[in-house]
Amino acid sequence: MQLLPGAKVLARQTTNVSSSSFPKTRRLTHRSEFERVKWNGISQRGKLLMLNAMPMENSGPWRAGFVTSGRVGGAVVRNRVRRRLREIVRRHQHELRQGVWVRNYCQIRSRDRELLRVGR
């Protein structure tokens, strides 16, 4: 997959995080935050996910948000997918760059859910 010129936003300068938790303060929680990253950030699309990232000056640590399409399934399935995505980010949070907001948009269909496995 060819990366966009701005895709280096996420790499190189890692965050110094002392714990492996993923508190709500590290999540995008408001619609306006999601929209800002979607429209002003850079995007990279894959088979299962679309990743938007936007550098934020003076924002402190990185923050991540997760969106799942209704095509993924019912509410239980969508929540399970979001929990799995949060776990993936939690495990790799030490590799994320400080001062970046990340939006993950999941659009997998039910038949592809097995491809999104945590730790396998």
Contacts in CASP RR format, 6 or more apart in sequence:
PFRMAT RR
TARGET T0000
AUTHOR 0000-0000-0000
METHOD contacts of the structure
MODEL  1
MQLLPGAKVLARQTTNVSSSSFPKTRRLTHRSEFERVKWNGISQRGKLLM
LNAMPMENSGPWRAGFVTSGRVGGAVVRNRVRRRLREIVRRHQHELRQGV
WVRNYCQIRSRDRELLRVGR
1 44 0 8 1.000
1 46 0 8 1.000
3 44 0 8 1.000
4 42 0 8 1.000
4 43 0 8 1.000
4 44 0 8 1.000
6 42 0 8 1.000
7 42 0 8 1.000
7 44 0 8 1.000
7 53 0 8 1.000
9 42 0 8 1.000
9 53 0 8 1.000
9 54 0 8 1.000
9 55 0 8 1.000
9 97 0 8 1.000
9 100 0 8 1.000
10 53 0 8 1.000
10 96 0 8 1.000
10 97 0 8 1.000
10 100 0 8 1.000
10 102 0 8 1.000
11 95 0 8 1.000
11 97 0 8 1.000
12 97 0 8 1.000
13 97 0 8 1.000
13 98 0 8 1.000
14 94 0 8 1.000
14 95 0 8 1.000
14 96 0 8 1.000
14 97 0 8 1.000
14 98 0 8 1.000
15 61 0 8 1.000
15 62 0 8 1.000
15 93 0 8 1.000
15 94 0 8 1.000
15 96 0 8 1.000
15 97 0 8 1.000
15 98 0 8 1.000
16 98 0 8 1.000
17 61 0 8 1.000
17 93 0 8 1.000
17 94 0 8 1.000
20 90 0 8 1.000
20 91 0 8 1.000
20 93 0 8 1.000
21 90 0 8 1.000
22 86 0 8 1.000
22 89 0 8 1.000
22 90 0 8 1.000
22 93 0 8 1.000
26 61 0 8 1.000
26 62 0 8 1.000
26 63 0 8 1.000
26 64 0 8 1.000
26 93 0 8 1.000
27 63 0 8 1.000
27 64 0 8 1.000
27 65 0 8 1.000
27 86 0 8 1.000
28 34 0 8 1.000
28 37 0 8 1.000
28 63 0 8 1.000
28 64 0 8 1.000
28 65 0 8 1.000
28 101 0 8 1.000
28 102 0 8 1.000
28 103 0 8 1.000
33 63 0 8 1.000
33 101 0 8 1.000
34 65 0 8 1.000
34 67 0 8 1.000
34 103 0 8 1.000
36 54 0 8 1.000
36 101 0 8 1.000
37 52 0 8 1.000
37 53 0 8 1.000
37 54 0 8 1.000
37 101 0 8 1.000
37 102 0 8 1.000
37 103 0 8 1.000
38 52 0 8 1.000
38 103 0 8 1.000
40 54 0 8 1.000
41 52 0 8 1.000
41 53 0 8 1.000
41 54 0 8 1.000
42 52 0 8 1.000
42 53 0 8 1.000
42 54 0 8 1.000
43 50 0 8 1.000
43 51 0 8 1.000
43 52 0 8 1.000
44 50 0 8 1.000
44 51 0 8 1.000
44 53 0 8 1.000
45 51 0 8 1.000
47 112 0 8 1.000
48 106 0 8 1.000
48 107 0 8 1.000
48 108 0 8 1.000
48 112 0 8 1.000
48 115 0 8 1.000
48 116 0 8 1.000
49 104 0 8 1.000
49 105 0 8 1.000
49 106 0 8 1.000
49 107 0 8 1.000
49 108 0 8 1.000
50 104 0 8 1.000
50 105 0 8 1.000
50 107 0 8 1.000
51 102 0 8 1.000
51 103 0 8 1.000
51 104 0 8 1.000
51 105 0 8 1.000
52 102 0 8 1.000
52 103 0 8 1.000
52 105 0 8 1.000
53 100 0 8 1.000
53 101 0 8 1.000
53 102 0 8 1.000
53 103 0 8 1.000
54 100 0 8 1.000
54 101 0 8 1.000
55 99 0 8 1.000
55 100 0 8 1.000
56 99 0 8 1.000
56 100 0 8 1.000
56 101 0 8 1.000
57 99 0 8 1.000
59 99 0 8 1.000
59 101 0 8 1.000
60 98 0 8 1.000
60 99 0 8 1.000
61 98 0 8 1.000
61 99 0 8 1.000
62 93 0 8 1.000
62 96 0 8 1.000
62 97 0 8 1.000
62 98 0 8 1.000
62 99 0 8 1.000
62 100 0 8 1.000
62 101 0 8 1.000
62 102 0 8 1.000
63 100 0 8 1.000
63 101 0 8 1.000
63 102 0 8 1.000
64 86 0 8 1.000
64 89 0 8 1.000
64 96 0 8 1.000
64 101 0 8 1.000
64 102 0 8 1.000
64 103 0 8 1.000
64 104 0 8 1.000
65 102 0 8 1.000
65 103 0 8 1.000
65 104 0 8 1.000
66 82 0 8 1.000
66 85 0 8 1.000
66 86 0 8 1.000
66 103 0 8 1.000
66 104 0 8 1.000
66 106 0 8 1.000
67 103 0 8 1.000
67 104 0 8 1.000
67 105 0 8 1.000
67 106 0 8 1.000
68 78 0 8 1.000
68 81 0 8 1.000
68 82 0 8 1.000
68 105 0 8 1.000
68 106 0 8 1.000
68 107 0 8 1.000
69 105 0 8 1.000
69 106 0 8 1.000
69 107 0 8 1.000
70 78 0 8 1.000
71 107 0 8 1.000
71 108 0 8 1.000
71 109 0 8 1.000
72 78 0 8 1.000
72 81 0 8 1.000
72 106 0 8 1.000
72 107 0 8 1.000
72 108 0 8 1.000
72 109 0 8 1.000
72 110 0 8 1.000
72 113 0 8 1.000
73 110 0 8 1.000
77 110 0 8 1.000
77 113 0 8 1.000
81 106 0 8 1.000
81 108 0 8 1.000
81 113 0 8 1.000
81 116 0 8 1.000
82 106 0 8 1.000
84 116 0 8 1.000
84 117 0 8 1.000
84 118 0 8 1.000
85 104 0 8 1.000
85 106 0 8 1.000
85 116 0 8 1.000
87 118 0 8 1.000
88 118 0 8 1.000
89 96 0 8 1.000
89 102 0 8 1.000
89 104 0 8 1.000
91 118 0 8 1.000
91 119 0 8 1.000
96 102 0 8 1.000
106 116 0 8 1.000
108 115 0 8 1.000
108 116 0 8 1.000
END
